[in-house]
């Protein structure tokens, strides 16, 4: 079996994230990790909060807290939300960790030794009103490429173009709002990406053809435009310090590394955090995943499209320039954006749903299934309350939830609280088994290919097959004339419920656990009950034998009402608000 290293883009420390952030990185990474674990693969799923940079300092200032304390509190708040969504990280770290500081500084030293870092005197924006040099994100203005009037000094989030602060039109301070800015000379470190262009091009040529078009096209666009030498230090109080043993003057001036230099390195740093946090007596070898990793390690990254350039060009250039055998990504799964009624989520305008509030409204499985069934893979996708309610009510409540409830309730009423026996499987069961095996193979193929919308369609088809079988056999009529035939139908349907419990876990783990928990078998340990179902087992549909005790779980999914829709549309700024 392969060893799968999986990372999702690091959520920035500044604020609870919205649903678009969840579906663009962490949730699909979790679905894939859960699936691979069930298939028997060794998985290491790593994420962390991205804690350095300008927004962290500004948010801490606004909250009246030291930035370190602000980040600690924000990290715990975000972790609580991700736990609520059932994200199965093997470790959720922090980019402000000592481990990330150590590895970032060492990689910078290697780049310096290899001639890929240069100290340059540059002219930088200085705010007279604030009495300080302004890092790129402390400057906002109009993007010269697309005209977006809230572009930051490092990147326009509207058109994704990377910017320098001096590129902005009508620039102003993000601290005071003052336009009283001037340009002064200061010194910074530059990563000489121009000297690494050919190596990055060769690396992308060897790997990019296997990536989704979205990821490969963005990476190649950057290469076509030419890699520019990039400043990798900033004038901030909070960040990974420039090591004084190499750059004493800059260290004395308080320079720290640019957040986009140290943040991707935190994937490695968080893995070392995971290893260092091992329980007493347990050894975890983080280097076998990252440093001189063997061919069995397959590394998959999940991210939204605005993160692609940094992960496919800047971070690989950094790793290549270190001349060390760090593991580089094998597959980049990139996503477009989830919008809210076609527009952007906005905290200030109370527009859209953020992840903490989503969990207050409904359990995580409702959101997990909807988001993956409508993941913005080929294009941007739009959230609307009507669409959300339709998917929840049709797929989750009617197709899956109702099937589980009516099968178990009817069987208990007619045959008691043990799986009934009945006739041996007949032609209808053989046809059903063949259909289920085919649908399962399609579902597996889509998950293997990381096609999440198509995988959700295949999962829905598996659920629908059970309803079609139940309607065809009609055990509520069979029981009147041939109770043994009704017992066979219900036993087969219960085996479908067990199958659904196993294969639905990547998408809806809480409901899957409830379905598994409906059946009690002395020889069926919890781990075994989660093991993936083989094609032969799917075809036979006999993993839950007659005589197995069962209970009827609570309703898996409640329907969303028109009253719910009306209230939520008004509250969150929907189309009709």
N, C-alpha and C positions, 0 to 999 in steps of 0.2 A: 504494500500500500504506500501511496505517496505521503509525504509530510507537507501539509498545507499551511503556509504562513499567510495570514490574512490581516490587512490593515484597512481601516476606513479613515477618511480625512478627519483630522483632529478638529473637534468643535472648538470655536474660539471661546475664551473664558468670559467674554463680555455678554452676559444675558442668556436666558433660557432660549433654546432654539425653536424655530417654527417647524411645521410638518414638512416643508420643502427640504429643510436641512436633514431631517430624519430619513426621508425617502431617497435622498441623493447620495447617501454614504453609509451610515451606520446600520440602518434596517436591512438593506439588501446584503450587506456583509454578514449580518447575523443569520439571515435565512440560509445563505450559502454555507456558513460555518456549521449550523445545526444539521443541515443535510449531509455534509461530508462526515461529521461525527457519527451519524446514524449509519452511514455506509461503511464504517469501520476505519476511516482514515484518521491519522494523527493530525490534529488541528491546533494551531496557536493563533488566536484572534486577539489582536492588540489595538488599543486606542488610547487616547489621552486628551486632556484639555490643553489647548494651545494658549499659553499664559503670558507670553511676552508681547512687547509692542505697544504702540501708542494708545489704542483703545482701552487697554487694561489700566494704564495710568490715568486716563481721562475718567473712566468709570469709577476708579477708586477715589479720585479727587471729588467726583460728584457725590459719592456715598459717604465722604468724610472719613475714609479708612486708609490706613497704610496699605500700599498695593499688595504686599505679601498676604496680609490678613484678608483683603478683599478676594484675592485669588483662591485662598483656602476655602472661604465660605462659598464662593461661586462653584468651585470644583465639587464640593459636597452636594450642592443643590442640583447641579447637572447630573451627577452620578445617581442621585435619588430618582430623577426622571427616567434615566436609561434603565435602571433596575426595574422601574415600573413598566417600561415597555418590554421587559424580558430580554434585553440585549445580553447575550451570553459571552461577554468579553472574558478571555482568560486573564487579562489584566487591563485596568483602566488607569493610566498613569498621569503624570504631570510634566509638562515641558520645563518647569522650573526646578526639576529634581536635580540632585547632585550628579546622578548618573548621566543625565543629558548634558549638563555643564561639562563634565569630564570628557565625554566622547566628542562633543562639539569642538571644544578647545583642541583636542588631539587631532581631529580632522583638519582644523585650520592650520595647525603646525605643519602637518604633512603637505597641505597645499602650498604653504610658504616654502618648505624645503624643495618642493618640486617646481617652483617658479610660476605658480598659478595665482598668487596673491601679490598685489602691488599696493604700496602706500602712495596716495596721491593727494596733493593739495587741490581742493575744489572750492568753488563758490557756492555757498548754501544760503537758503533763506533765513533771515534773522528777523524776529518780531520785536520791534521797539516797544510795543505795548506790553509784551510779556517778558521782555528782557532776556531772551534766550534764542538759541538756534532752534528751528522747528524741524523735527523729523518729518518724513514724507507724509505720514498720516495725520500730522498736526496741521496740514494745509489742505484746504478744500477749495474747489473752484469749478470752472466749466471745462469739460473735456474738449481738446482741440480737434478730436476725430469725429465724435458723434454729437457734441453739443450738450451732453448731460451736465446739469448744473450743480450736481453734488458729487462730482468725481473727487477721489482722494489723490494725494500726491504720489501714491505708488501704483495705483491701478484704478481704472474706471470699471466699476462693477456693472455698468450698463453694456458696454461693448467689449469688455474684458481686456482692452489694450493696456499693456504695462506702460506706466508714465514715470517721468521725473517731476518733482514739484514745480520746477521752472517751466514745464510744458503747459501748466494750467492757465487758463484765461481768467481774469478777474479773481486772482487768488486771495484768500483771507485765512486768518488764524482760526484753527478749530478750538482753541482755548478761549480766546477773547472775542473772536469774530472780527478783529481789527484787520483792516487792509493796509495798515502802516507797516509795510514790510520792506526790507532791503536785502541785498545780497552781499555777504561777507565771505572771506576765505577761511577755510578750516580743513583739517586732514581726515581722510577716511581710508579704509581698506577696500580694494576692489578685487573681485573674483574675475580672473581673465578668461571669461567664457569664450572670447574670440579665438584663443589659442587651443580651445578644446572642441571647436566646432566640428572638425572632421571626425573626431572620436564619437561625439554624440550622434552625428549623422550615421555613422557606421552601426552604432548600437541600435538606433531606431530602425534602420533598414533591416536589421536582423530580427527585430521583434515586432515592429509596428504593424506589419501586415496581418498579424494575428489578432490585433486589438479591434474593438468596435470602431466604425468609421469616425464617430465623434471624437474619440481619443486620438486616433492616428492623424486625423486632419488638422486638429489644433496643434499637435506637436510639429507636424511638417510645415504648418503656416509660420510658426516661430522660426524654424530653420530657414525657410525661404526668405523671411525678412532679415535674417542674419542675426547671429548671437552677439550681443553687445556686452562689453565688460560691465560688471554690475557692482555697485557699492554694496558692501555687506556689513557695514557698521552704521550705528545711529547714535545720536545724542539723547540718551534716555537714562533714567535712574534704574530701570528694571529690565533685566535681560541677562544673557550669558556674557560675562565680562571678557573683553579682549585680554588674552594672557600676557602678563607683564614680562615674562621671560623672553618673549619674542618682540613685543611692541611696547616697550616701557612708556614711551611718550603718550601714546594713545590710551594706554591703560590708566595713566595718571590723569588724563583728561576725562576719564569716566566713560569712554566709548564702550558700547555693547554691540553684540552681533545683531544684525537685522533678523527680525522674526522669521522671515522666509528662508534664512540660512539655517537656523537651529531647529525650526519646527519639524521638517521632515526627518532630521536626525533623531528626533524624539521617538520615532518608530523603533529605532535601535535602543535608545535610552530607556524607553518603557519596557522593552524586553529584558534589559538588564535589571530594571526595577522589579520585574516579575521574578527573575532568578534570585535576586537578593532578598525578596520577601518570602522565599520558600520556607515552609515549616521546618522546625529543627529536625535534623536527620534526613531531610530530603534535599537532594541536589538537583538543580536545574541548570542545564548547559545552554546559556543564551547564545553563545558563539556558534553552536552547531546550526543555528537558524540563520545567522547573519554573517559570520566571518568564516570564510572558506567552507560555506555550506555545500554539501554534496548534491549530486544531481537529483536526489529524491525530494529536495525541497522545492516546492512550487509556490512562488510569491504572487499574490493577487491583491491589487489595490482597488478600493472603491472610492469614488469622489464625484462631485458635481463638476460641470464643465469649466467653471472659473478657476478651479484648482489644477486643471490638467497641465498647463504650461510649466508650473513650478515642479510638478512631479515627474514630468516626462522629459524636461530639458534641464532646468536649473539643478535639481537634486541629482540626476544622473551625472551632470557635469562635475558636481562637487565630489561625488563618489569616484568617478573615473580619474579625476585629478589627484585624489589622495594616493593613487597607486597601491591601494590596499585591496584585498579580495573581499570587499563587502558584497553581499547579495544584492542584486538589482532586480527590479520588478520583471516578472514574466508576462503578466496580463493586467492591463488597466481597464477597469470597467467604469466608464464615465456616464454620467446622467445629465440630461437637460434639466430645466427648472420646473418645479411645480408652482403654478400661480394660483392666486385666489380670485376667482371670477375674471381671469385674464390679466389681473394686475398683481403688483407685488404685495407680499405680506408687510404689514407696518405696525410696529408696536405703538408708536406715537399716535397713529390714527385709529388704533383699536380695530385694525383690519386684518382678518385672518385668524387662524387657530395656532396657538403655540403649544408645545408638547406637554407642559405641565397642566395647562387648562384642559387639553384634550383628555387627559386621564381623569380629570374631575368629572367630565361629561359622560364618558363611556369607558369600559375596560379596554385594555391595550389591544386585544385581538381584533376588535372592530376596526381600529385604525391600521393595524399591521396588514390585515387582509386587503382592505381597500387601497392602501398606499401601494402595495406591491401589484395588485391587479390593475392599477392605473399608473404604474411607474413611468416617469418621463424618459423613456429609453431612446426612441427614435426622434421625438419632438418634445417640446414643452407640453405639459398637460395641465389642465385647469381643474381646481377643486371647486365644486358647487355643492350646496347642501342637498339639492334634489338628487344629484348623481350619487352622492354618498349614501343617502337614505335608500335609494333604489338598490344599490349593490348590497348593503347590509340586509335589507328586508328580503330580497330575492335569493341571494346566494347563501348568506349565513343563517338567517332565520328560517326561511322556507325550505331551501334545498337540503342543507345539512342539519340544522337544529331540529326541524320538524321530523325528519327521517329518524334521527336517533330517538326522539321522544316517543313517536308513535309506535316504533318497533318494540322498544323496551316496555312501554306502558301496556300495550296490547298483549305482549307475551306474558307479562306478570299476571295480568287479569285472567288470561285463559289457561296458562300452564304453570303458574307459580314463579318463584324467584330463582329458578335454575334454567339454564339453556335447554330447550326441549330437544328431543331426539327426532322422531318422525321417520319418514321414508329415506332411502338412500338418494343421493343426488340424481336428478334426471336430465333430460335434454335441455331444459331451460337453465339449469344450474351450469351445465357444461358450456352453453352459449355465453352465459354471464361470465364465467371464469375466463374464457378466451377474450372477451371484451375487456375485462378488468386488466388482464395481463398486457394487452395492447396499449390501453390507456396509461398504465403504469410505466411502460417503456417510453411512451411519448413524454410523460411527466419527467422522468429521469433525464431524458435527452435534453429537455429544455433547461432543467436546472444545471446539468453538466455544462451547457453552453452559456449559462448566466443570462438566459432570456426570461426575465421574471414575469412579464405580462403573459407570455405564452405558457409559462409554467402554471400560473394561476388559472388560465383557461383549461389546462389539462386537469388540474386538481378539481375544478368545478365540474368537468365532464365525468370524473370518477364519482363524485357525489351524485350527479344526475343519473348515472347508470343504476345506482341503488334504488332511486325513486321509480325509475321506469320498470325495474324488475318487480318491485313491490306492487306497483299498480297493475302489472300484467298478471301476477299470481293472486292478488287480492285475498290475503289470508283471512280477512274478516268475513269473506264468503266461504272460503275453503273450510273454515272451522265448523261450519254448519253441516257439511256433508262428508268431509274427510279430514278429521282432526290431525291425522298423521301427515297429510300433505301440508296443512297449515303449519305444523311444527317444523317441517323441512324448510319452508319458506322463511320462517322466523329465525331458525338457526343459521341459515345462509345470510340473512340480513344482519344478524349479530356479528357474523364474521366480517361482513362489510364494515360495520362500525369499528371493529378492531383494526381493520386495514386503514380506515380513515384516521383513526387515532395515531397510527404510525406515520402515514405519509403526510398528514396535515401539520405535524409538529413544526416544521420549519416556518410555516406561515402563522399558525395560530396555536402556540404551545400550551396556553392555559386550557383552551377547549380540548386539545388533544389529551392533556392529562386527565381531564374530567371523563372523556370517553374511555381511556385506558382504565381509569379507576372504577368504571362501572362493572368490570369483570374481576372476580377474585379466583385465583387458581394457585394452589399450594406450590406447584412446580414452575410457576411463572414469576421469576424475580423481576423487580422494576426495570433493571437494565435490559433484560431480555425482552420485555414487553415493548421497548422503544426501538429494538433492533429493526433495521430495514427489512421489508418483506421481499423475498425473491420472486421472480416471475413464476416459478413452479408453485410457490405458496399462494401467490395471488390467484393463480388459476384454480387451485384446489379449494380455497376458501374453507379451510377446516382447522385453523389455528386455535379456535375457541371450541372445544369439544362439547358435546351434549353432557349435561350434568354440572357444568360450571356455574357457580353462583353468580348472580348479578344484582345490581341495584339500578334504579332509575335516577340519573343525576338531575339536578335542577336544570331549568331551561338554559340551554347553552347561549342563545342569543335572543334578546328581546327586540321586538320591532320598534323602529323609530316612528313616532307619530307625527301627524300634521302639526300638532301643537308644539312639539319639540322643534320642528323645522322653522316654524314662524318665530319662536323665541330666539333660536340660535342665529337666524338670519339677521334679526335686528341687533342682537348683541355683538356680533362679529363683523358687521358691515357687509352683508351679502348684497347681491344684485338688487334686491327689492327694498333694501333698507333706505 
